Structure formats: structure tokens, C-alpha cells
Amino acid sequence: MAKAKTQFVCQNCGTVHTRWAGKCEGCGEWNTIVEEDPMGGIGGGPGKTPKKGRPVTLTSLSGEIEEAPRIPTGMSELDRATGGGFVRGSAVLIGGDPGIGKSTLLMQAAAALSRQGHRVVYVSGEEAVAQVRLRAQRLGAADTDVLLAAETNVEDILATISEGKRPDLVIIDSIQTLWSDTADSAPGTVTQVRTGVQAMIRFAKQTGATMVFVGHVTKEGQIAGPRVVEHMVDAVLYFEGDRGHHYRILRTVKNRFGPTDEIGVFEMSDRGLREVSNPSELFLGERNEKSPGAAVFAGMEGTRPVLVEVQALVAATSLGTPRRAVVGWDSSRLAMILAVLEAHCGVKLGQHDVYLNIAGGYRISEPAADMAIASALVSSLAGLALPADCVYFGEISLSGAVRPVSQTAQRLKEAEKLGFSAAFLPSASAELPKGSKGRWTEIESLPDLVARIAGSGNRFRQAEEDE
């Protein structure tokens, strides 16, 4: 009889090892490797003869396409992030820092669906029923028919939600607390999380109920536990925000039934989360228009244009190695912009500290912010305030050329709607808004941008002298 094989799996990152070791090579953690029986492979395990399979029907790519049935929550920002609402029979994973508002968001969504007549079950593995009720009273959701349970055993949860009418939405808070009788490891380990999520997803696919899982995140901002969970679910959303600011962003990073680059913006208050329909006004609300080193970037988040202020401070330093501090943007990309400014524009920043901040705690990952970053840096170094009615966007290459970006018309329309009448944009932009009265300045290269900023500063000084 063939000898049964075992494998050693890290309970922190899920890396599989051929033998036990004190330190995991995948994540570097100590004492996290546990021996496991694979219990699988083709045929159900070593030494077991696989049964004969049955042929399945093959179809062509052409044919009727059915839209996925959705459950709109009535919260427009949540529906935008999910692509129009929760899809029936899908599994959604929501991650975020502790205390950021995940449970608050889901309680408000559960109450909104319950008021529409849907059957909603909220299963808490971290809080008692009394604590969940207290939150519901604070959010004004205590008068709804949301069903509560405080349980962590997977078999008990499935037995509970299988009784009676099928639930439309099941919220599991959180997946790290689930444990199953079929696995011997402790709750929160790779085996327990994987087993519990598989059972829940199987129930969702069989019954058509929507499963929403809450997941903790690590100090690096990634969802804790095995990354295999993110591959198993249909959608992954991150609830982000800075503790020092009152706004929160629900960002979609995976969605099998919708776009993966949409965001929903909320504002945290003492009565829960309030939807922000125009996030640009939120990020520009405390703007100082006469301060050097501030530029407004016209960005895109999926199909939504967002205007946000970029702040830069360039100060002379006596240190041998100048500081480079970045909040809300990629530090490697800042180093690239500084190198291009020095190599192609003659802007010497080697003896200056550079501090860069995206206002409001917002985080930008779009390369189109390059021109706004460069404008803010030059403005701070020269001590010149940029025009208050101007926005900037465009990608900068290593040669100093300004490359075009997508969705130019949407960016300019949003800028005009908020009172901005001028823009610095790439010269190759083909899609400009029709009938616009704005002043669009096309920039071919970064030296051209620096010259225009310096020229506007000279005109500003001349106007002050004439007065």
C-alpha cells in the first residue's frame, strides 16, 4: 500500500513546505509551519482508485447572455463599488483596518435591505448580540428585521441559515473566527479559514444567497490569512481611510460581475456612514489657493472623476542625504520625477528635503498625477503659487516627454463643474469636451511645463509691481 504523504503549511501565509522548519521562507514568520494531510489530489488521496467521470455538455461562445441577478442596497456608493448591488449566489470579501467602519457599513447595508423586504442574517463571531444591538441602535437600524446570531462554528451556522426561508444576504463577521469540526487546527489558521469559506461559498452557490465575509488586514494593509481566500470569492473590496480624517473609501480590487476600479466614498459621523456623492468637494474643501507648492490633480477612479490637491514642500537641508517623505503616493515614482526634473529641466533638488502629501489622506495610484506632482515641486522650490483655477494631469516619461492619459474629457468636465477654468494637459490629448469655454494649455515636455510656471510667476510679480 502506498505510503500517505504529508505536507507542511505555513499558517500565516499558506506557503507549502516539504519538511518542517522553524522559520517560513515565504513570510519570514517563526513557528507557523504545521503538518497537514493533503487529503486530496486526483481521486481523493493516495492509494484510492479514482471513480470514472461523467461527460459534460460543451457549448459554443455564441448564445444568449443573462445579466447576473442583483440585490441593490439603496446605498448608491456601495452599489457603485459592487457594480450595481450584491449578486445573488456570490461571495464578497471586505477587508479593512480594525475600527475603520466595516461592521458599521455592513449593518447599514443590512438594515437598508431589510427595509426592502429581504431576509438578512448577521452572524458575529467577535461580538455578542448585545454589542451588535447597541451598534444598530446608534445607526437607527434597531427597528428592522435583521436576524442576529453570535456563532463561530461553521456547521452550526450552516444549519441555522438552512432552516426556514432562504436568506437573501448572510454577513459573516469575520472569517478569521470561523472553525469547523472537519479540521483539527485552531481558528484563524490557513486550514480553518479555507475550510470555512469553502463551506459557506458552497451554500451560497447552491441556494442563491449572497455571502459577505469580513476579513482583518495585516500591518502591510493586505487581508490577513491565506491569499487563496481572495481567489475563492467573487469580489474583494477594501475599506480604507485615515484615522485623522472623517472620510472612508470603499475600493474594489476584484469583481467577477463588475468593474474592478470603482470606489465608493463615505463620511464617518456619530450616526454612521454618510454617502458622499461629490468627493472632489470633500478633498478640496480646505484648500489654500495662495500657497506655493499646491496643485490640483484631475484624476479618475473607474468611471468617476476625482479632483484632489497635491501638496509639496521643498526646503533646503544641511544633511548629507536629503529626506524624501511621501504620503499618499508612490515614493519610487517621486524619485523618478525628481531625477527627470534635474536631468532635463535643470531643477536642482539634490540639496533639498522633499515632502509630498495628498490632501485629505487620499491615495493616488494613477501615473497621470505626474504633471501635478512636478508642478507642485517646482512651485514650492520657486516660492510661486500656481493659478487657483487650474488643474494638472499627464504622465511624464524618463525622456521628459508628457504622455497622454485616458478619459481627458471626463476630467475636464469635472474641473469645469467645480469652477476650474484652466488646465495643463498632454498635447496629444484627442478627446476634449465639446463646447467648453475653458483654457486648455497643452504641454509637450516637462521643460515646457517648468518654463510656463516660471513665466506665470514673472507675470505675477510684474502685476504686483505695477500695483
N, C-alpha and C positions, 0 to 999 in steps of 0.2 A: 504494500500500500504506500502511495506517495506520501512523503513527509509534509505536514502542513507548514506553510510558510507564514512568517510574521513580519511585520514592518514596524518601524519606529517613527512616530509622527510628532512634530512639534505642536504643542497645544496653544502656542501663541500665534504662529504664522502659517501652520499647516504643511511645512516642508517635510517630505518623506525621507528618512534615512535608512540605510541598510543595516546599521547597528546602532546600539545606544551610545550616546556621548553626553558629556556634561553640559556642553555649550552647543546651541543650534547654529549651524553655519548660515542659515537663511536670515535670521533676525538678530543673532548675537545674544539672545537671552539664555540664562543659565537655568538648569533643572526644569526644563519644559518639555523634554522628549519622553514620550510614553509609548510602551509597546502595545500594538494593536493587532488584532486578527483581521486581515483584509476582508474576509467573508464575502468574497465576490469573485471577480474575474468572469470569464465566459463559462457558463454552466453552473454558477452558484458556488464555486470553490474548488480547491484542488481535490482530485480523486473522485469527483462526481461527474457522471456522464451527462452532457447537455441534452435536453429534450429537442425533438425535431420542431423547427419553427413552422409557422404558417405563412403562406404568401400574402402580401398586402397589395391593394389595388394601386396601380401607378396612374397618375393623371398628367395632363399637359399644363403648361404655364398659362395658356389662354383659358378664359372662363369667367364666370361672374365673381365679383369681389364683394364680399359682405363687410359693411362697416362694423367695427367692434362695438357691441352694446355698452354704453357708458352710463354712469350714475353721476350727473352733475351735482356738486355740493352746494351750489349757490354762492360760494366764496370765489369771486372772479379771479383773484390772484392764485389761489390753489388750483382752480380749474385750468388756468393758463399754464402753470408749471407741469401739470399732469397731461396736458394735451386735450382738455375738454371734460375732464372728470375721471373718476375711477372706472376702469374697465371691469366688467363682470367676469369673475373667474381668474383675475390676475393677482399677482403678489407684488407688493410695493414695499421697499425698504427705505426708511427715513432715518438719516443719521445726523448727529449734531453734538456740540459740546454739552456737558451737563448744565442744566439750568437755562439753556438758551431759549426754550419755549416749545419743545417738541410735543410734550404732553398737552400743553395749552392749545396748540394748533389742532391736534387731533381731537381734543374734547370739543372745541368749537365746530369742527367739521362733523363730528358725530352728532352733535345737537342739531346742526342745520339739516342733516339727512334725516334725523328722527322726526323733525317737524314736517318733512315732506312725506312722511308715512312709511319710511324704510325701517327695517328691523336692524338695529345696530347693537353689537355686543362689544363691550370694552373689557378686556382681560388684563389686569395689572399684576405683574409679578414682583414689583418693587414697593408698591404702596398698598396700604389697607383700604378697604372700601370706604371707611370714614374719611380718609385723606382725599380720595377721588371725589367724594361728595362735596367736600369743602371747596375743592377747586371748581366744581360745577356750579356751586352757589355763587362764587366770586365772578364767574363768567356769565351768569344768568342762564345757565343750561339745566338747572335743577328741575324745571317743570317739564322736561322732555322725557321720552320713554326709552332712553338709552339703558341697556341692561348691563349690570356690572358684575364682575367676579374677580376675586383675588386668588389666583392659582398659578402654579408653575409646572405641574405635571402635564406632559403632552397628551397622554391617554385620557386623563380626566377632562382636559379642555375639549378634546375632540368629542368625547361622549356628551359633554354638556351642550355644545353648539349643534350637535346632530339631532338633539331632541326637538320635537315640535317643528314649527315653521323654519324654513331655511333662512339664515341671516343674510342680509344684503352686504353688510360690512362687518368684519371682525378685526379689532385692533389688539395687537399683542405688544405689551409694553413691559419688558423688552425681550429680545431674542436671547440675550445673554443669561437670562434667568430660567430658561426652559430646560427641563431634563426629562428623559424617557427611561422606562424600565428596560428597554432593549439594549441600552448602552451602560457600561459599568463605570465610566469616568464621571468626574464631578461636573456640576452645571457650569456653563461658560466655556468649557473646553471645545476643541475642534469637533470631536465626535458627537457630543451632546448637541451643539448648535446645528451641526449638519443634519443629524437625525431628526431633531425637532422641526426644523424648517422644511425638510423633505416631506414629513407627515402633514404639515399644515398646507403646503403647496398642493399636495395630492388631494386633500379635502377641497381646496378651492377649485381645482380643475374639474373635479367630479360633480360638485354641487353648483358651481357658478357664483359662489360667494367671493367677495373681494377681501383679500388678506392684506393688512397693513402692519408691518413689523417696525418696531423702534430699535435702533442699534446705537450703542455707545461708540465714541470715537477715541482714538489714541491721541497722544500729545502731538503727533505729526498731523492730525486732522483727518486720518483715514478711519473708516469704520473698523472697530475692533473685531478680532476673531478672524476666521479663515476667509480669504477673498473669494472662495468658492461660493459663498452665500450670495455675493453680488452677481455671480454668473447664473445662479439658480432663479432669482426673482426676475420679474418683467420690467421693473422700473426701480431706479435708485435715485433718491433725492437727498440733498444735503441742506440742512437748515443752518444758515451761517449768520454771523453778526458779531459785533464788538460790544463787550460789556459796557464800554464807556459811551455807547450811542444807543438810541432808543429804536433803531430800525433793525429789521431782520430780513434776510433774503433766503427764499426757498429756491435752490438751484438744481436743475435736472441734469444729471450726468449720464443716465441711461434710461431709455424708454423704448420699449418694443412697439408701442402703439402711438407714438407721437414724436415730436421734436426733442432733441437732446441738448438744446442750447437756450431754453427758455428760463426765465426767472419770475418769481412772484415776490413782491415787496410788501412787507408788513411793518407796522409801527407798534411797538410794545407800550402798553399803558396799564394802569391799575385794574382795568376791566378786561384785559386780554389783548389780543392782537387786532389791530385795525388795518384794513386794506389801504394801500397807497396806490391810487390809480395813476398818478403822475410822479414817478420817483425823481425826475430831474429837478423839480421844485424843492424836493427834500434835500438833495445833495448840494443845491446852490443857495439854500436859504440863508446861510451865514457868510456869504461871500463879501470880501473887502475888495471893491473894484479898483482902488487906487494903490494897492500894494504890489510892489515888484515881486516877480517870481511866481505869479499865479496865472495859469492859463486854463481855459475851459475846453475840455475834450468832448467831442461829439461821438459817442460810442454806440455800439449795438449789442444787445443781449437777445439773441434769437431774432425775433421779428420786432422787438421793442427797442426804439432809440432811447438812449440814456445820456444826459449831459451831466458831467461831473467835473469838479475843479481839481486841477493838478497843482500842487504847491511844491516849490523848490527853494532851497536856501543854500547859497554858495558863499562860504566865508573863508577868509584867509586863515591858514594854520601855521603853527610853529613846529608841529610834529614832523618827524621824518617820513611817516606814512600817513597820508591824509585819510580821514574817515569817509566811509560811504554807507550811509544809513538809508534804508528803503522800507516804506510801509505801504502795502497795497499794490506793489508791482514787482516784477522780476528783477532781482539785483544783477543778474548776468546781462540782461538787456540794457540796464542803466550803464554798465561798464562799456558796452558796445557803443552806446550813444556818445559817451564821454570821449572814447577813442576816435570816433568819426569827427566830432567837433574839433578835436585837437589836430587831427591829421589833415583834414580838408578845409577847415574854416579858420585855423589859426587861433582858436579859442583855447587859451592855456588854463587848464584846471588842475594841473599836477600839484600845485601848492595851495590847494583849496579843499576844505571839507565840503562834502556834498550831502545834503539831506533832502530826501524826496518823500512826499506824503500825498496820498489820495484822500481828499476831503471826505469826511463822514465815515471813515473806516471802510470805504468801498474797496473792492479788489478788482483790478483790471488784468485781463489775460490777453487782450487783443493787441496785435502788433500795430494797429492803426493809431495807437496812442503815442507812437514815436515822435511825431511832429509836435504834439502838445508838450511832451517831456522836454524836448530840445528847446522849445520856445520859452518854457518856464526857467530852464537853466540859464539861457542867455539873458533873459530879463533880470534874473536875480544877480548875475555877475555884473551886468552893466548898471544895475540900480534903476532900470526903466520899467514903469508899469505898462503892461500891454493894454491895447484898446479894450474897454469894458464890454463892447458889443460884438466881440469877435470870438469865433470858435476855431479849433485846430484839429485836424486829423490827417493821417497819412503815414505810411510805413517807410522807414529810412533804411537803405541798403548800406553795405560796407563801403561802397564807392561814393557815398554821399548823395546818391540819387534818391528822389522821393517817389515811391511806387504807389500806384493807385490801390484803393481798397473798395470793397463791395458796398452796396446799398448807400451810395452817396446821396441820392435824392431823399431817402428817409431821414438821414442825419440832418440835412439842411432844412427840411420841413419842420423837424422838431426844434431846431435852433430858431427858426423864424417864429414859431408858435410861442416861444418863451422870450421873444423880444430881441434876439440877436440878429443884427442886420449885415454882418460881415463874416467871412470865413476864409481861412487859409487851407487850401486843399491841393491834392496832387494835380499836376497839369494834364494827365491822361485820363481824368475822370470823364466818362462819356455820359452818364446818367445824371443830368442836372434837373431840378424841378422846373416845370414849365410855368411861365407867368410869374416867376419870382422877381422881387424887387431888391433882393439882397446884393451886396457887393462881394463877389467871389473872386479871390486872388489865387491864381493857380501858381504853384511852386514846382519848379523842375528839379532843384537840388537843394541840399542843406545850406551851402554858402549863399544862395539866393535868399533863403529864409532869414539867415543871420543879417544880411545886408538890409533887408526890409525892416527888421526890428530896430536896427541901429538908425536907419533913416527916419523911422517914425519917432524915435527918441530925439533926434536932432530937430525935427519939425516941432515937437512938443516944447523943447527948450526955447526955440525961436519964438513961439507963440507967447511963452511966459515973459520973455524979454520985451516983446512988443507991448505987452500989457503994462 
